[in-house]
């Protein structure tokens, strides 16, 4: 199947004079189901719509947005697979110099706040054509939200961008219904009942349906307790089976968020992944696209996550219901992958947001219809959750038995607290699917910090770590765990990071990548960061906000790296624990010679960070 048209010449090759829907994307066009705009473009195409894509247009003028002419129905905008501010800036608010979703890894192919800028240019070019915004940037910013980069509360992105409609979540159902209804003659302004969409009304207009009202924009801007209340109330409306309409006053307007779209069935998800993707970047690109190189040999087996981690955006975007593909669908994609001329027999991943959630679901449909839990795993595993590993094990065994497949890795993260109930999956994972390093994410090991993160604590991690080592030894495999950790999370002090460092030292673990907490829009952790409180309990929290404190927290976990030793020692002095220097830091590291090397800037080689699933693969 040809690529979706990106130029007038490609439209003419299909004998099209006009398009129904034109997508604007902040990412390069890679015709692969791991990327949201191409997936939705193929989805609408399969339902009889004429679709075009304009990728990474020059936002400095309207001309680039007019390259495919005026669409008959509407424009669809996505900032890309990541929030544009997250893509552009480090946790220290410093400008990044690369972009994995751009040919040549070049920075600067999209603007800051891409959804707003793209909408503005389209309204300048075609004022009368409706604009629908979506993607992860829109999903996470659909309510009034805290923006870390401006350090203030911003209004809903729908109103900031002045778009006609916001589609949140994975969007297949919502976007298709909107497109079909406009094609049948309805006006965009009259579409007010589609699940998975947000729109605005004047405060004088009527709205039908059960609803809940959040504190207003004015209230959440001036009162942090109201911000916390708004977050708590909105986060309770994530279950599509019992969610209500959520409204939030914004001055003279109401931002209206309809309940989430219902999850796709297995058959529907199979149809999505059976669409005729080229599984390659558009041939017009000459340079390598790093995001494509990372995922081209990987397979997405499911979407959604019920883990409910406080810092994670997946539930706000993909939902908490696990939507799994059939074995036949996954195997068909594996066979197609094996037929690619560049494939060398290694599948880099079979997974999703959490690999060992494939095939899992609530075992009590009646309870599910009423459930408002943010997590099925925290504070303990829900008694209604079906945790069996039969489907996941069966899938992995069939995948690694396919012709042309030599090895299969599971590079997506796993929930090790779930794996206590999945003995067969654990055995197969350790025996066949770890490429030397297993990525898991304890994030921290101090009990009060992991509780705020909605993660399992130290005991569960240590039990899994021991079990992994013993099983690897039994199999005669040299395998290690790579723990992903977060520094500077709300509620975490410098002393907590020292305690974590000492535990890692005791376990013989050295980490070389520590994620400095980034307050991304729409998450519980970001609410804690901004308000300084736990929105559920109202309890005040310590929040590390200065660059100095955040740097010291991170340095304590990187005690074994020469470049971090000076700050590590500074952190120990601040805590009054200098006596731990000889315990934590290798002998001689704090001597004058070592300090001299640091001052001269001598760098020691570091192990390359293992590639994970990445936001681009799992969220859109």
N, C-alpha and C positions, 0 to 999 in steps of 0.2 A: 504494500500500500504506500503511495507517495506520502512525503512529509506534508503536514498541514501547511497551506500556503503562507508564505511570509513576504512575498512580493507580488506586484501586479502581474509579472511574467508567470509566476507559478499559478496565479489565479487563471490566467488565460490558458495554461496547459490543461486545466480542468474545464475550460470553456465556461468560466464563471465571470459575469460582469459585476456582480454584487455579492456581498457577504451578509449573512444574517447576524453573526456575532463576531466581534473582534476582541481577542484577548491582548492585554498589555501586561508584560511580565518583566520583573526586575532581574530575572535570571536569563542566562542563555537558553536557547531552545534545544532541549534534549528530549527526543521522542521516546520516553520511557515512563512506565507507570510509577516510578519513584518520585516523579516531579509533578506537582499539582496542576499547573496550567496545561501541559500536554495531555494529562489524563482526562481532565474535564473537556478539553477540546475534542479528543477522540470520543468521549462519551456523548457529547452533543452531536458530533458528526454521525455516530451510529444511529442516532434518532432522527436523522434526515435534515440536519441543519448544515448550512454552509459556513465554515469556520475559518478564521485567519488568526495568525499570531504575530504580534510585533514585540520582539524581545529587546530589552535594554535600549529603548529609544533615547535619543538625545533630548533631555528634558528642558534644555535651555530655550527651545522654541517649539511652536506647535506643529511645524512641518513634519517632523519625524512621526507624529501621531496621525498624520493624514496619509501615510504611505499606502494604505489599502483602501482608502476612500471612506465613505460613510456607511456604517452597517445598517441594515434594515431594522434590526431589533434593539440592540444595545451594545455598549462596550463592557467588557469584564476586566477588572484590574486586580493584579496581585503584586505586592512588593517583592515576592520571591519566597523561597523556602525558609528564609529567616526574616525576622523583624529587621527592617533596614538599619535601625540604630544599633542593634546587637551586631549586625554584620559589619558595621563601620567602626565601632569603638570597643576598646578593651574595657575590663571592669574599672580601670583607672581613668576612664574617659579619654584615653589617648587614641589617636587615629590609627586604625590598622593600615597596613600597606599591601594587603593582598585580598583577594576575593575568590574563593574556590568555585563559585558559580559563574565565573566569567572566563572566557578564553584567555589563556596565558596567565591566569591567576592575577589579573590586573585589578587594582583598586580603582574606583571612580566611575564605574559603568552605570551606577544608579545613584540617585540623590538621597540625602537624608530625608526621612519621612516620605518615602517614595509614593505611598498611596495618595497622600495629599497633593503632592506635586503632579503626579500623573493625572489625577482627576481635574486639577486646575487647567492643565494644558488641553485636555479633551473638551472641557467646557468652553475654553477659548476657541478651539477649532470648530466644534459642533455643539453649539449651546442647546439645541433642541433634542439631542440624542441622549437617552438615559444612560447612566453610568452605575454599574453594580460593582461594589468592591468586595474582596474576599481574601483568602489566604490567611496565614498565621498572624500577620500583622493586624488584620482586621478582627480576627477571632479574639485575640488577647486584649484588644483595645476597644471592644464594643461598648463597654460601660465607661463612665468617668474613671480615670486610672492615674496612678502615680507614674510620672515619667522621670526616670533616674537621670537622664542626660540634661534635663532642664531643672531638675530638683523641684518639681511642682506637680500639682494635679491638673491634668488636661481633661477636656471634655471628651465625650464619645467620638471615636474616629469618624463615625458616620456624619456627625455634624461638623467636625473639623474639616473634613474633606469636601463637604457639601455634595455628597453622592446621593443618588436616588434610592439606593437600597444597599444594605450590607448583608452578605451571605457568610455565615460562620460555620465552622466545622468542615468536614470533608466534602460536602456540598453537592454530591451527585444528585440526590433527590431534590433539594431545594432549587438548584440552578436549572435542572431540567423542567421542573414545574413552572418556574418563572418564564423560561423561554417558550414553552408550549402555550402558556396563557397569553403572552404578548403576541405570539404568532397567530393566535385565534382571534385577536382583535382587542384584547383588554389593554388598558393603559397601565403603565408602571405605577402611577400614583394610586390606582385602585386595587393593587395587589397588597392586601393587608392581612392575609391569613395563612401564609406559607411557613411551615415549620423550618427552623434553621435560618431565619432571616430577621433583620432589624430594620426598622423604618422610623421616621419621625412624624409626629402629629402636632397640631396646635393644641394648647390646653383646652380649647373649646370644642374640639372634635370628640365624637363618641367612640368608644372602643368596646367591643363585645368579648366576653370570655373571662374566666377566673384569672385574677391577676394578683400580683404582689408589688407594692410600691417601695422603691429604695429611697433612702435619703437623697435629697436633690443635689445637683451640682454645687450650688451655693453652700449647702451644708457640709458636703465632704471636702470642699476647698478650705473652709474656715475651722472645721472641727474634726480632729483626727479620730475621735471616738465614733463620729458619724461615718467616716470613711471605713473604719473597721466594721461597723454595723452593716454598711452597704455590701462590703465584700462577703461577710458571713451569710447574709440573706441571699445574695445572688449565687453563691457557691452551693446552696442547697437545692438549686433548680437545674441540676445537670442531668438527672435521670429522665430520659424522654418519656418514660411510662407514667410519671406523676408530676412532671414539671409544669409550672404555671407560667403565664405571660408575666414578664418582668418589665416594669416601667420605671424610668428615672427622669424626673423633671430637669430640664436644662433651660432655665429662664422661661421664656414664653412657649417653649417646645417640650414635648414629651419624647424621650427616646424609648421606643417600644421594642422589646426583644421577645420574639415568639419562642415557644418551647423548642428544644433541640429536635432535629430530624430523627426519625426512627432509624435504627441501625440497618445496614444492608443484610439481607439473608445470605446464607452461604452461596446459593445459586446466583444471586445478584452480584456478589463480590467476584465470583468466578467469571461472570460475563464481563465485568470491568477489566479483569486481567487477561481476558481472551481478546481484547480489542487489538486491532492490527498495528501495534507499535513497531516502529523501525528499530527500536532498541539501540539508538545511536544519536550523537549530536547531529544537528543539521549540517549537511555537507558544505555549507557556505563558510563554516569556521575552519581556520587554518591552524590555530593553536590548540594545545591540549586544554581540556577543562578538568581541573582536579576533582571536582565533585563527581563527575562521570567516571573517572578512572577509579575512584574509591568504591562505587556501587555497581559497576557494570557486570560483575560476576556474582552478584548477590541476589537473593530471592526474598521477597516479602511474603511471609506466610499468613500474616494476620495484622489487624490494626486495633487500636484502643489499648487502654491500660487501666486496671482497677487498683493499682498500687497506691495512688493518692499521695505521692511524695509532695511535700509542701512547696518545694522550689521548682516543680516541674509543670510545664505548660500543656502536656499531652492531653490530660483529661478535659481541659477547656477547649481543645481543638478536635481531637480524635474521639473523645468520649471515654466512658468507663466500661462500656460493653465490649467484650472481645468479639470481633468479627473475623472468623477464620475461613480461609479458602479450603476447598476440598483437596484431598490428596491428589486426585486426578488433575486438578487445575495446576497445582504446584509441579507435578511431574511433567505435565505438558510444557511448562515454562523451562524446566530443567533440560528437557530434550531439545527445545529450541535453542537454549544457551549452548548446549554441547555441540550444536551444529555450526556455531559461529567460527569463522576461520581463525580468529584470534584467541579462542578459548583453549586453554592448555590443561584442562582436567580438574582445576581447583575452583570449587564454589566457595566464595569468600564469606558467605553468610546465609543461613536460613533462619529467619526470625522476624521480629517486629520490635515495637518499643521495649517489650520484655519477652525474650525468646521462649521461656518455659510457660508462657500463658497461652500458647497455641491450643485451641480446642477447649479451653476452660469456660465455664459459665456459672450463673447462679442456678443452684439446684432446687430452688423454691420459687417458681414463677409467681405465686401469690404474694410472697414477701417482696419480690423484686418490683412489683407494681406500686409498692408503697415506700420503698427504700430511699432514704436521703443521706446515707453514709457517703462520705467523701472517699473512703478507702475500704476495700474488702479485706485488707491485710492488717490495718492499724486501727486501734491499739492491739488487736489480736485478730487472727484469721477468722472470718465470719463462719459461723456454723453452717450456713446455707451454701457456701461456696463449694462447688465440685472441683476438686484439686487433682483428680487422677491424671496420670501421664501416658495412658495407653495411646491416645491419638498422636501426641507429640513424638513418642518413641517410634510408633509405626511409620510416621512420615519420614523421620531421619533415616530409618533403616531402608526405606524404599528409595530415598534420594541417593544414598551412597552406593546403592546397588545398580544404579542406572549405567547403561553403556556410555563410555566416554568420560565418566566421572571418576577421578582417582582419589580425591579427598574432599571432604566437606567440613568447613569450619562453622562454628556458631560464634559470630562476632558481636551480635547484639547482646546487651546486658541480660543477666539472669537475676531473678529474685531468689537468693539462697535460703530465705526463710520458707519459701514455698517448696523448695527442693527437699526439705525434710520429709515431705509427703509424696515425693516423686523419686523413689529409689531407682527405678529402671532408667528414668531420664538421666539421673545423676551418673549412673554407671556408663551409659552410652556416651554422655557428654565427655566425661573424663577419658574414656577409652578411645574415642574416635573423633571428637570434634573440637579439641583444644589445640590450636596451632602454637603450642609452647607456652602461651600466656592466656589466662582466663580473666576476662574483664568483669569485675563485680564492683558494686558501688555502695559500700557501707556509709560513705560520706563523712561519718564521724563515729566515735566510739564512746563518747561521754553520754550517759543515759539521758540527762535532761536536754542535751542538744539533739540527740536522735529522736527524742519524743517530739520536739518542736518540728523536726524535719519529717515526721511521720515515717520513720525508718526503724528497722529492728536494731537492737542495741548490741553491746559488746559481746555478751554471752553467745548470742546466735551466730555472730561473725566468727568467733574463736572456734566454736564447734564445727562450723562449716570448713574453716581453714584447716583444722586438724584432719577432718574427714577427707578433704581434697588431697592433702599431702600423703595420707596413708594409702589412698586408692591409687595415686600416681606412682608411689613407691611399689605397691603390689604389682602394678602393670609394668614396672621397669621404665617408666617415662620420666624424663626431666622436664617438668612443667611447673610453672609458677603462677601465682595470682597477682594481678595488677589491681590494687584497690584504688578506686576513684574517690577523692576526698575533696571537701569544700572547706575553705577557710573564710572567716569573716561572716559566717551565717548569723542572722539575728539570734540572740541568746547565748552566743559563744564568746567566751572571754579569752584573753591571752593565756590564763592559767589552764583553761580547758584544752587549748592547743598543745601546751606543754605535756599535759597528761596523755593526750593522744600520741604525741611523739614518743613518749616513754613506752607506751604499749606497743607501738610499731617496732621500736628498738628491741623490746623483749621478744617479739614474735619473729624477729629477723627480717622485717620488711622495710625496704627502702622505696620511697615513691619519688618519681621525678617530674610528675605533673600534678600540681594542686590547683584546683579551680578556685580563684578568688570569687566569692559570691557576687553575682550580677543580678540586680533587682529588675528582672524582666517583667513587663506589664502583665497583670492578670493572675499572678500567683499568690498563694498564701504567704510565702516567705517575703515577697515584696511588700505585702500589706504590713507584715511585722516590721520590716526595715523602715518603712515610712512612718508608721504610727508609734513604733517603740513599744508595742503591746501585742499580746496574743489575742486575736479577735474572739476566740472562743471563751477564754477565761477572763479576759480583761487585765491579766497580770502584766506588769511592766517588765520590759526586757532590756538587757544590755545590747546595744547595737554598735558595732565597730564602723565608724563612718570616716575617720581620718585615714589618709593614705599611709601615714606612719603606722598606725595600729594594724591596719590590714596587711601591710608589708611584714610586720613582725610576726603576726599570726602565721602567715604563709611560710616565712623563713624557718620557723621552729619545726616544720615537717620536712624541710629540705636541708637538715643539719649536715648531711653527708656530702653536699655539693659545695665545692670551694667558694663559689660566688655568693653563697648565702651565709657563710659562717660568721661574717662580721655582724650581720643583723641578728643571727641566731644568738650570739653572745650578748648583743644589746637587749634582746628579749629576756634572756636569763637574768641579766642585771636588773632590769625593770621589775621582775618578779621577786628579786632578792634570792635567786636560786643559782648563783654562780657556781656553787659546789657541784652542780650537775653537768658542768661543762665537760669534765673528764668522763662522765657516764654517757652523755648524749653524743658528744663529738669525738670522732676517732682520735686516738692518742697522737699528740703532736700537731693537731689541726689548729689549735689556738696559739701556737708558738709564733715567734716573730717571723720565722721563715715563711710560714703559711700566710700570716697576715701580709707579709711583703708581696707574696704572689698575688693576693687579692688586690692590693693597692696598685700593682702594675697591670692588673686586668688580665693576667694569664687565664686562659679558659681551658677546662678539661673536657674531653669529649663526653657527651651524654647519650644515653640510649635513645633511639628514635621512639617517639610516642607511638604506641600501637594504634592502628586505625580502628575506630569504632563505627557504629551505625550512622552516627551523625544526625543532626536535625533534618538535613535535606532529604534523608531517606525515609524518615518516619513521619514527618509533619509537613503539612503544606497549608 
